[in-house]
Amino acid sequence: MDINSLKKLLGSDCLITDKNKMRSYLDEPRKRFHQSALAIAIPKTVEQVQAIVKWANKNKTPLIPQGGNTGLVGGQVPALGDEIIIILKKLNKVRSNNENVNHITVEAGLTLQETHQIAEKNGRIFPLTIASQGSAQIGGILATNAGGSQVLAYGNARQLCLGLEAVLADGSIYNGLTSLKKDNTGYDLNNLIIGSEGTLAIITAATLKLFPAPTSYETALVAIESPKIAHELFLQIQKTAGNSLTAFELIPYFGLEIQLKHNMLENDPSAGFSPWYALVEISHLNQDKPNLLEGILEKSYEQKIIGGATSIAQSEIERENMWTFREQMSECQNKEGASIKHDVSVPINKVSELIEMGINAIAKIDKNIRPCPFGHMGDGNIHFNFSQPMGGNPKDFMTTAPKIHDAIYDIVIKLNGSISAEHGIGQLKKELLAKTKDKQALATMKAIKTTLDPNNILNPKKIFL
């Protein structure tokens, strides 16, 4: 492969071929996938992205778009070893930002955190929040249809995007940058590209929805006896608070125990021991009902849905401490050795069944395995994780992964759930997708891929076997 011809197109400062300099782009967060790459391309403009794609299509060279490299299923790193990774971090301009409208147009390389900050300057919010938002970029967030803690109220990335600009496999530009909320003119190509994990097009810009910034929050960490009780509490709060209920997160005591043990929290955010906690947040646009959550919790206590151990944030510092507790749930498990993780979803009324059945199933494999299911109770997305037995051998524990995966995914399918709620398929779950996806749906997906990318240059060996 004559990589020099590509270097002439882009300039030597936009192409990395040195193996040592490429290394940071090849290592993904969980370090599960290890392949080299032909080169790393760092375009400065959309026109350079087009030039790369045209060159790759002509030379049948595979490409991988990479944003902040925060993906957890290996979609952003090589599967073959001869790909060119396209880094989009220099496409980070704000193209349109009008304080009088509820949308913003930004390029794909802008980080989620930067997008938040720009929205906040105009008194608005872009409500998608994830733990990696300081690194995660808008292009990657849309390519993976990211979720986060406020999907309950605002929806995931797909619901938060009005329009896209993307480079197709032949190097042409798809210009779907629109701010229209209604456009009933045929197939929705924006939503086809969103969630396709870079296999159909390379996203270069997007128009995103913004919302009025809340004037205040009510945030509480509520002690609950079980996930079943959590569901009852969720229904109670949602019935009264409606769309102002913006987060409802389920967390086991095990997660608090680990974080306190390893000094990951400045203060214990809870009001005392409980086997489970619900992190609940209501967002206010005015002060009409400043103590709405407190009143609902008092009523829930009177109805004996919850006990008395509830911690209500009295300051922004206390609120931030509660959210830090939640956001550190994935990281804290690393302190306890190896862990086996699942990103799944089931209907909301089946979450308690999923957790109970899952814990019982894994106890039959090894009763010393420590379950750590947590996540977005309000939208049915649970990160069903398991930590190694106390003092156990990490390598020995990881040999049980196939049995644990089979047990959890079997339960998820029985409950009419999904084997990937918000992380995507990438390399990690493509065999599982082939086993669980409706055959006709999978065949249609493959047909779309073949039509839009006949030379299979865009992120090959991802999603599909």
C-alpha positions in Angstrom: 0.0 0.0 0.0 1.5 3.3 -1.1 0.8 5.4 2.0 3.0 8.2 0.6 0.3 9.1 -1.9 -2.0 9.8 1.0 0.7 11.8 2.8 1.0 14.0 -0.3 -2.8 14.6 -0.2 -2.9 15.6 3.5 0.6 16.8 4.4 3.0 15.0 6.7 1.7 16.8 9.7 -1.7 15.1 9.3 -0.5 11.5 9.1 1.3 9.4 11.7 3.0 6.1 10.7 5.5 5.7 13.5 4.4 2.7 15.6 5.3 4.3 18.9 3.4 7.5 18.1 0.3 5.4 17.1 0.1 3.5 20.3 -2.1 5.8 22.3 -4.8 5.6 19.5 -4.7 1.8 19.5 -5.3 1.2 23.2 -9.0 1.3 24.1 -10.2 1.8 27.8 -10.7 -1.9 28.6 -7.5 -3.0 26.8 -9.3 -6.0 25.3 -8.4 -5.5 21.6 -4.8 -5.4 20.4 -4.1 -4.7 16.7 -1.8 -2.4 14.9 -2.9 0.1 12.2 -1.5 1.2 8.9 -1.5 4.9 9.9 -3.3 7.5 12.0 -4.8 10.4 10.0 -5.6 13.7 11.7 -7.6 15.8 9.3 -8.1 19.5 9.9 -11.1 20.1 7.7 -14.1 18.2 6.3 -12.4 18.5 2.8 -9.5 16.5 4.2 -11.8 13.9 5.6 -13.3 13.6 2.1 -9.9 13.3 0.6 -9.0 10.4 2.9 -12.2 8.6 2.3 -11.9 8.9 -1.5 -8.3 7.7 -1.4 -9.3 4.7 0.8 -12.3 3.8 -1.3 -10.1 3.8 -4.5 -7.4 1.8 -2.8 -9.9 -0.4 -0.8 -8.2 0.5 2.5 -10.3 0.2 5.6 -10.9 3.3 7.8 -11.9 3.7 11.4 -13.3 7.0 12.7 -12.3 7.7 16.3 -13.5 10.4 18.6 -12.3 10.6 22.2 -11.5 6.8 22.3 -13.8 6.2 25.2 -15.9 3.4 23.6 -16.2 0.2 25.6 -16.9 -2.4 22.9 -13.8 -1.9 20.6 -15.6 -0.1 17.8 -13.0 2.7 17.6 -9.8 0.5 17.3 -8.6 -1.9 14.6 -9.9 -5.4 14.2 -7.8 -6.3 11.2 -4.4 -4.5 11.7 -4.2 -2.7 8.3 -6.7 0.1 8.9 -6.2 3.8 8.9 -7.7 5.5 12.0 -9.2 8.9 11.4 -8.9 11.2 14.4 -11.5 14.0 14.3 -10.3 16.1 17.3 -9.3 19.0 15.0 -12.8 19.3 13.6 -13.9 21.1 16.7 -15.5 24.4 15.6 -18.9 25.7 16.6 -20.6 26.5 13.3 -23.8 28.1 14.6 -24.7 29.2 18.1 -27.7 31.5 18.4 -28.8 32.4 21.9 -32.4 32.9 20.7 -32.9 29.3 19.4 -32.8 26.0 21.1 -30.2 24.3 19.0 -26.5 24.5 18.2 -24.4 23.2 15.3 -21.0 21.9 16.2 -18.3 19.8 14.5 -17.7 16.2 15.4 -14.4 16.7 17.3 -15.9 19.0 20.0 -16.0 17.2 23.4 -19.3 16.7 25.2 -18.0 18.8 28.1 -17.2 21.7 25.8 -20.7 21.4 24.3 -22.1 21.7 27.8 -20.1 24.8 28.5 -21.2 26.5 25.3 -24.8 25.8 25.9 -24.6 27.0 29.5 -23.3 30.4 28.4 -26.6 30.9 26.6 -28.6 29.8 29.7 -29.4 26.4 28.2 -28.3 22.8 28.6 -27.4 19.9 26.3 -28.7 17.2 28.6 -26.7 14.2 27.6 -24.3 13.4 30.4 -21.8 10.5 30.7 -18.8 9.8 33.0 -16.3 10.3 30.1 -17.8 13.6 28.8 -14.4 15.4 29.2 -13.0 13.2 26.5 -15.9 11.8 24.5 -16.6 13.8 21.3 -19.9 14.6 19.6 -19.2 12.5 16.6 -18.5 9.4 18.6 -21.5 10.0 20.9 -23.8 10.1 17.9 -22.1 7.2 16.1 -22.8 5.1 19.2 -26.1 6.6 20.1 -24.9 7.2 23.6 -27.3 7.4 26.5 -26.4 8.6 30.0 -28.2 9.5 33.2 -30.9 11.8 31.8 -32.3 9.6 29.0 -35.4 9.3 31.3 -36.4 12.9 30.6 -34.6 13.9 27.4 -33.9 10.7 25.4 -30.5 9.4 24.1 -28.3 10.9 21.5 -30.6 10.0 18.6 -33.5 12.0 20.2 -31.1 14.9 20.9 -29.9 15.4 17.3 -31.8 17.4 14.7 -29.4 17.0 11.8 -26.1 15.6 10.6 -23.3 16.3 8.1 -21.3 13.2 7.2 -18.8 11.8 4.7 -20.1 8.7 2.9 -18.0 5.8 1.7 -17.4 7.3 -1.7 -16.2 10.6 -0.2 -19.3 12.5 -1.0 -21.0 14.7 1.6 -24.4 14.0 3.1 -25.7 17.3 4.2 -28.5 16.7 6.6 -27.7 19.7 8.9 -31.2 20.9 9.7 -32.8 22.5 12.7 -36.3 21.3 11.7 -38.3 19.4 14.4 -40.6 18.2 11.7 -39.4 16.9 8.3 -41.6 14.1 6.9 -39.9 13.8 3.5 -39.0 10.1 3.2 -36.4 8.0 4.9 -34.7 9.4 8.0 -31.1 9.2 7.0 -29.9 11.0 10.1 -31.2 8.3 12.3 -29.8 5.6 10.1 -26.3 7.1 10.5 -26.7 7.7 14.2 -25.9 4.5 16.1 -24.2 2.9 13.1 -20.8 3.0 14.8 -19.0 4.5 11.8 -19.9 1.6 9.5 -22.1 3.7 7.2 -20.6 7.2 7.3 -18.1 9.4 9.1 -20.0 12.1 11.1 -18.3 15.5 10.7 -20.9 17.9 12.2 -24.3 17.9 13.9 -27.2 20.1 14.9 -28.1 19.4 18.5 -31.2 20.2 20.6 -30.7 22.5 23.6 -33.1 23.0 26.5 -33.7 25.8 29.0 -31.3 25.4 32.0 -33.0 24.4 35.2 -33.1 27.1 37.9 -32.7 24.5 40.7 -32.4 20.9 41.5 -33.7 18.6 44.2 -31.4 15.6 44.6 -31.7 12.8 47.0 -30.0 9.5 47.8 -32.9 7.3 49.0 -32.4 4.1 51.0 -34.5 1.2 49.6 -34.8 -2.5 50.4 -34.8 -3.9 46.9 -34.9 -3.1 43.2 -38.6 -4.0 43.3 -39.2 -1.2 45.9 -37.1 1.1 43.7 -39.6 0.5 40.8 -42.5 1.3 43.1 -40.7 4.5 44.2 -40.0 5.4 40.6 -43.6 5.1 39.6 -44.7 7.2 42.6 -42.2 10.0 41.8 -42.9 10.0 38.1 -46.7 10.1 38.7 -46.3 13.4 40.6 -43.2 15.0 39.1 -43.7 14.0 35.4 -41.0 15.2 33.1 -39.3 17.1 35.8 -38.0 13.8 37.1 -34.7 13.8 35.2 -32.8 11.0 36.8 -33.5 7.8 38.7 -30.4 5.7 39.3 -30.2 2.4 41.1 -27.0 1.6 43.1 -26.2 -1.3 45.4 -24.5 -0.9 48.8 -21.5 -2.8 47.4 -20.7 0.2 45.2 -20.7 2.6 48.2 -18.7 0.1 50.3 -15.9 0.0 47.7 -15.7 3.7 47.2 -15.5 4.4 51.0 -13.0 1.6 51.4 -10.7 3.1 48.8 -11.2 6.7 49.8 -12.9 7.7 46.6 -15.4 9.9 48.3 -14.8 12.9 50.5 -17.9 12.2 52.4 -20.4 9.4 52.7 -23.4 10.7 50.7 -25.9 8.3 52.2 -27.9 8.7 55.5 -26.9 5.2 56.6 -26.6 1.6 55.5 -29.1 0.2 53.1 -28.8 -2.8 50.7 -29.8 -0.5 47.8 -30.0 3.2 47.0 -31.9 5.3 44.5 -30.2 8.5 43.3 -33.2 10.7 42.4 -33.1 14.1 40.8 -35.9 16.6 39.9 -35.1 19.6 37.8 -37.0 22.9 38.3 -37.5 25.6 35.7 -39.0 27.8 38.3 -39.6 27.9 42.0 -43.3 27.1 42.0 -42.7 23.8 43.8 -39.3 24.0 45.4 -39.8 21.1 47.8 -41.6 18.7 45.4 -39.3 15.8 45.9 -39.2 16.1 49.6 -43.0 16.0 49.7 -43.1 12.9 47.5 -40.6 11.1 49.6 -42.5 12.0 52.8 -45.6 10.5 51.2 -43.7 7.4 50.2 -42.4 7.0 53.7 -46.0 7.3 55.1 -47.1 4.6 52.6 -44.2 2.5 53.8 -42.6 2.3 50.3 -39.4 3.5 51.7 -37.8 3.7 55.2 -36.5 6.8 56.8 -32.8 6.8 55.7 -32.9 9.5 53.0 -30.2 12.0 52.3 -31.4 15.2 50.5 -28.7 17.5 49.1 -28.7 20.8 50.9 -26.0 22.4 48.7 -24.4 22.1 45.3 -21.4 20.4 46.9 -23.6 17.7 48.4 -25.4 17.2 45.1 -22.0 16.9 43.3 -20.9 14.4 45.9 -23.9 12.2 45.2 -23.3 12.3 41.5 -19.6 11.6 42.0 -20.7 8.5 43.8 -22.8 7.4 40.9 -20.3 8.3 38.2 -17.5 6.4 39.9 -19.4 3.1 39.9 -17.5 1.6 36.9 -14.1 2.9 38.1 -14.5 1.7 41.7 -14.8 -1.9 40.7 -11.3 -1.8 39.3 -10.1 -1.4 42.8 -11.5 -4.8 43.7 -9.7 -6.7 41.0 -11.2 -8.2 37.8 -14.8 -7.6 36.9 -17.1 -9.0 34.3 -19.5 -6.4 32.8 -22.8 -6.2 30.9 -24.6 -3.3 29.5 -28.2 -4.5 29.1 -31.7 -3.2 29.1 -35.1 -4.7 29.9 -38.6 -3.2 30.2 -38.7 -1.0 33.3 -41.1 -3.2 35.1 -38.7 -6.2 34.6 -35.6 -4.6 36.1 -36.1 -6.2 39.5 -36.7 -9.6 37.9 -33.5 -9.2 35.9 -31.4 -8.4 39.0 -32.9 -11.1 41.1 -32.7 -13.8 38.5 -29.2 -12.7 37.5 -27.8 -12.7 41.0 -29.3 -16.2 41.7 -27.9 -17.6 38.4 -24.4 -16.4 39.0 -24.4 -17.6 42.6 -24.9 -21.1 41.2 -21.6 -20.7 39.2 -19.7 -19.4 42.3 -21.4 -18.1 45.4 -18.4 -15.9 46.2 -18.7 -13.8 43.1 -19.8 -10.3 44.1 -22.7 -8.8 42.1 -22.7 -5.1 41.3 -25.8 -4.2 39.2 -26.4 -0.5 38.9 -27.6 2.1 36.4 -30.5 3.8 34.8 -33.5 2.3 36.6 -35.7 5.0 35.0 -35.1 3.7 31.5 -34.4 0.0 32.2 -30.7 0.1 31.4 -28.7 -1.8 34.0 -24.9 -2.3 34.0 -25.0 -5.8 35.4 -21.4 -6.2 36.6 -19.7 -8.9 38.8 -16.5 -8.5 40.8 -14.1 -11.3 41.5 -14.4 -13.1 44.9 -12.6 -11.4 47.7 -8.9 -12.4 47.6 -9.5 -14.5 44.4 -7.2 -14.8 41.4 -8.2 -12.4 38.6 -7.2 -14.8 35.8 -9.2 -17.7 37.3 -12.2 -15.4 37.7 -12.1 -14.3 34.1 -12.3 -18.0 32.9 -15.8 -18.0 34.2 -16.8 -15.1 31.9 -18.4 -17.2 29.2 -20.7 -18.9 31.7 -21.6 -15.6 33.3 -22.3 -13.9 30.0 -24.5 -16.8 28.8 -26.5 -16.8 32.0 -27.1 -13.0 32.0 -27.9 -12.7 28.3 -30.2 -15.7 28.5 -32.2 -13.9 31.2 -32.2 -10.6 29.2 -33.6 -12.3 26.1 -36.3 -14.1 28.2 -37.3 -10.7 29.6 -37.5 -9.2 26.1 -34.5 -7.0 26.7 -31.5 -5.9 24.7 -27.9 -7.2 24.9 -26.6 -3.7 24.4 -28.4 -0.7 25.9 -26.0 2.2 25.3 -22.5 0.9 24.6 -23.1 -0.5 21.1 -21.8 -3.7 19.4 -18.3 -2.9 18.1 -16.1 -5.9 18.1 -17.1 -7.2 21.6 -20.7 -8.2 20.8 -20.9 -9.0 17.1 -21.1 -12.7 17.7 -23.8 -12.2 20.3 -25.7 -9.9 18.0 -25.7 -12.6 15.3 -27.2 -15.1 17.8 -29.9 -12.8 19.2 -30.9 -10.4 16.5 -34.0 -11.2 14.4 -32.6 -12.8 11.2 -34.6 -10.6 8.8 -33.6 -7.4 10.7 -29.9 -8.5 10.6 -30.1 -9.3 6.9 -31.7 -5.8 6.2 -28.9 -4.1 8.2 -26.3 -6.0 6.2 -28.0 -5.0 2.9 -27.9 -1.3 3.9 -24.2 -1.6 4.8 -23.5 -3.2 1.4 -25.5 -0.5 -0.5 -23.9 2.4 1.2 -20.4 1.0 1.5 -19.9 -1.6 -1.3 -16.1 -1.8 -0.8 -16.6 -2.3 3.0 -14.0 0.3 3.9 -15.9 1.9 6.8 -15.1 0.3 10.1 -15.1 -3.3 8.8 -15.4 -6.3 11.2 -17.6 -4.2 13.5 -21.2 -5.0 14.3 -21.2 -7.8 11.8 -19.2 -11.0 11.8 
